Amino acid sequence: MSKEQSQLRERVHHDLQEPHRYKVTIYNDDFTTMEFVVKVLTQVFFKSQADAEQLMLKVHHSEKAVVGIYTYDIAVSKVQRATAMAREEGFPLRLTYEPE
């Protein structure tokens, strides 16, 4: 009688956690045009024209507004892209990201 060897695999359970989320905030200034802010919101943050205009007015009246909440890599990428667009056009538009 031959011995049969069985191979048992040990299952390892990993505790997967949802990635940390970061909120992106845009700030009002006296130099960046409203049209440019709407352009950034539509091209970088993929807001609809109506949502972008509404958010731009909120920033204008409240000095700042949260544009969206993203994972770290996406938040950093969007802030960098929007800031680069603003600098190319000569605007001092400021955006930040911080943990939610």
SULFEN-V924025 format. One record per residue. RES is the residue in one small letter. PHI is phi in radians with two decimals (none if undefined). PSI is psi in degrees with one decimal (* if undefined). BURIAL is b if it has 24 or more other C-alpha atoms within 12 Angstrom, else e. Layout:
((RES & PHI & PSI & BURIAL) (RES & PHI & PSI & BURIAL))
This chain:
((m & none & 125.3 & e) (s & -1.61 & 150.0 & e) (k & -1.51 & 134.9 & e) (e & -1.72 & 132.8 & e) (q & -1.75 & 130.9 & e) (s & -1.88 & 142.0 & e) (q & -1.83 & 119.6 & e) (l & -1.78 & 133.4 & e) (r & -1.77 & 133.1 & e) (e & -1.50 & 126.0 & e) (r & -1.50 & 132.4 & e) (v & -1.95 & 125.7 & e) (h & -1.70 & 126.4 & e) (h & -1.83 & 134.1 & e) (d & -1.47 & 100.9 & e) (l & -1.47 & 133.2 & e) (q & -2.05 & 149.9 & e) (e & -1.17 & 139.9 & e) (p & -1.12 & 151.3 & e) (h & -1.10 & 147.3 & e) (r & -1.96 & 146.4 & e) (y & -2.21 & 135.8 & b) (k & -1.66 & 137.0 & b) (v & -1.75 & 126.2 & b) (t & -2.03 & 137.7 & b) (i & -1.95 & 141.5 & b) (y & -2.00 & 148.2 & b) (n & -1.39 & 146.5 & b) (d & -2.53 & 169.8 & e) (d & -1.54 & 1.0 & e) (f & -2.02 & -34.6 & e) (t & -1.26 & 128.9 & b) (t & -1.28 & 153.5 & e) (m & -1.10 & -37.3 & b) (e & -1.10 & -39.6 & e) (f & -1.18 & -39.4 & b) (v & -1.06 & -43.5 & b) (v & -1.08 & -40.9 & b) (k & -1.05 & -45.7 & b) (v & -1.08 & -44.1 & b) (l & -1.14 & -33.8 & b) (t & -1.43 & -38.7 & b) (q & -1.48 & -36.5 & e) (v & -1.65 & -41.5 & b) (f & -1.78 & 1.7 & b) (f & 0.94 & 41.3 & e) (k & -1.47 & 151.1 & e) (s & -1.22 & 163.4 & e) (q & -1.01 & -45.7 & e) (a & -1.13 & -44.2 & e) (d & -1.13 & -39.1 & e) (a & -1.14 & -42.2 & b) (e & -1.15 & -41.6 & e) (q & -1.11 & -43.4 & e) (l & -1.17 & -39.4 & b) (m & -1.06 & -42.8 & b) (l & -1.17 & -35.8 & e) (k & -1.10 & -43.5 & e) (v & -1.10 & -42.2 & b) (h & -1.07 & -39.5 & b) (h & -1.57 & -26.8 & e) (s & -1.86 & -1.6 & e) (e & 1.35 & -21.7 & e) (k & -2.85 & 161.7 & e) (a & -2.76 & 150.4 & b) (v & -1.41 & 124.1 & b) (v & -1.47 & -36.9 & b) (g & -3.12 & 172.2 & b) (i & -2.17 & 125.8 & b) (y & -2.42 & 169.4 & b) (t & -1.22 & 166.9 & e) (y & -0.99 & -51.2 & e) (d & -1.06 & -41.6 & e) (i & -1.22 & -41.4 & e) (a & -1.06 & -46.2 & b) (v & -1.09 & -44.9 & b) (s & -1.07 & -44.4 & e) (k & -1.17 & -41.2 & b) (v & -1.11 & -44.2 & b) (q & -1.12 & -42.7 & e) (r & -1.14 & -44.9 & e) (a & -1.14 & -40.7 & b) (t & -1.14 & -41.3 & b) (a & -1.11 & -42.0 & e) (m & -1.05 & -43.6 & b) (a & -1.12 & -42.8 & b) (r & -1.16 & -36.8 & e) (e & -1.07 & -34.1 & e) (e & -1.58 & -3.9 & e) (g & 1.46 & 21.8 & e) (f & -1.79 & 145.8 & e) (p & -1.59 & 26.4 & e) (l & -0.90 & 134.5 & b) (r & -2.09 & 131.8 & b) (l & -2.28 & 146.8 & b) (t & -2.36 & 163.7 & b) (y & -2.30 & 145.4 & b) (e & -2.66 & 155.3 & e) (p & -1.00 & 143.3 & e) (e & -1.19 & * & e))
